Amino acid sequence: MTWIFLAAGLGAAGAAVLAVSGARVITAARTLNREVATAQAQMEPRRARLRPPEG
């Protein structure tokens, strides 16, 4: 019977580790998204100058 409680505890601990890791990945993805958006905003004026005039 003790092994059932041990298995349940280890399962809960594993789920907690996965939840924390998932939260860190989501936070890193949001940070990366912000950095990419900032870099894209900085490059847009330069990209517009390189485009040939329309018409």
Sequence and secondary structure as in RCSB ss.txt:
>XXXX:A:sequence
MTWIFLAAGLGAAGAAVLAVSGARVITAARTLNREVATAQAQMEPRRARLRPPEG
>XXXX:A:secstr
 HHHHHHHHHHHHHHHHHHHHHHHHHHHHHHHHHHHHHHHHHHHHHHHHHS    
